[in-house]
């Protein structure tokens, strides 16, 4: 099962896609994805998209100083078609950097 696991310090006022430049950013086959996302401090917002599907509108991820626990904190799921783009966008409107962590598990559906 392919996995994307990323941690990134998101600067004040910045918005980033945590899975950008991953070889799994675009679905190579029909696939199911399961995602978990955390922030190290309060103030950040996340939006999760899979192709045309909005998995989760802007929300505040759990505040934890670690990666989400698999499978207990993998709250978000969707099915992606060939070519769909996965986006785990985080926005930091605060005055300081915040670390965001995400894990994405991918299961190919053939």
C-alpha positions in Angstrom: 0.0 0.0 0.0 1.6 3.3 -1.0 1.8 6.0 1.7 2.5 9.7 1.7 3.8 11.0 5.0 4.8 14.6 5.2 5.6 17.2 7.9 6.1 20.8 6.9 6.5 24.1 8.8 3.9 26.4 7.3 4.9 30.1 7.6 2.7 32.9 8.8 0.1 33.8 6.2 1.1 30.9 3.9 -1.1 28.3 2.1 0.5 25.0 0.9 -0.6 21.7 -0.5 1.2 19.1 1.7 1.2 16.4 -0.9 2.5 18.6 -3.8 5.3 17.0 -5.9 4.5 13.5 -4.5 4.5 10.7 -7.1 1.0 9.9 -5.7 -0.4 13.5 -6.1 -2.3 12.4 -9.2 -4.1 9.0 -9.2 -2.4 6.5 -11.6 -5.3 4.0 -11.2 -8.7 4.1 -9.6 -7.9 4.2 -5.9 -9.2 4.7 -2.4 -7.5 7.2 -0.1 -7.5 7.4 3.7 -6.1 10.6 5.2 -5.1 11.9 8.6 -3.8 15.4 9.3 -2.6 17.3 12.5 -1.2 20.7 13.4 1.3 21.4 16.1 -0.5 24.5 17.5 -3.8 26.1 17.2 -4.7 28.5 14.3 -4.3 26.5 11.1 -7.1 25.4 8.7 -7.1 22.5 6.3 -9.1 21.6 3.1 -9.0 18.1 1.6 -9.9 17.5 -2.0 -9.7 14.4 -4.3 -10.3 15.3 -7.9 -13.8 16.9 -8.1 -14.7 15.7 -4.6 -14.4 17.9 -1.5 -13.5 15.5 1.2 -13.6 18.1 4.0 -14.3 21.9 3.8 -11.9 24.2 5.6 -11.6 22.9 9.2 -9.2 23.0 12.1 -7.1 19.8 12.2 -6.4 18.1 15.6 -3.7 19.8 17.6 -1.0 17.2 18.2 2.8 17.2 18.2 2.9 14.0 16.2 1.6 12.3 13.1 -1.9 10.9 13.1 -2.2 7.4 14.6 -3.1 4.8 12.0 -5.9 3.7 11.9 -7.4 5.6 14.8 -7.0 9.1 13.6 -7.4 8.6 9.9 -10.8 10.3 9.7 -11.1 11.1 6.0 -11.8 8.8 3.1 -12.6 9.0 -0.6 -12.3 7.2 -3.9 -10.3 8.7 -6.8 -10.6 8.1 -10.5 -7.6 7.9 -12.8 -5.9 11.3 -13.1 -7.7 12.9 -10.1 -5.5 15.2 -8.1 -5.2 14.8 -4.3 -4.9 18.1 -2.4 -4.3 18.5 1.3 -4.2 22.3 1.5 -3.3 24.0 4.8 -3.7 27.7 5.5 -1.9 29.5 8.3 -3.5 32.9 9.1 -1.5 33.3 12.3 1.6 35.5 12.9 3.9 32.5 13.4 4.9 29.2 11.7 3.0 26.0 12.5 4.0 22.5 11.7 1.4 20.5 9.8 1.7 16.7 9.5 -0.3 14.4 7.2 -0.5 10.7 6.3 -2.2 9.4 3.2 -2.8 5.7 2.6 -3.6 4.7 -0.9 -5.3 1.4 -2.0 -5.4 0.7 -5.7 -8.9 -0.4 -6.9 -8.4 -2.6 -10.0 
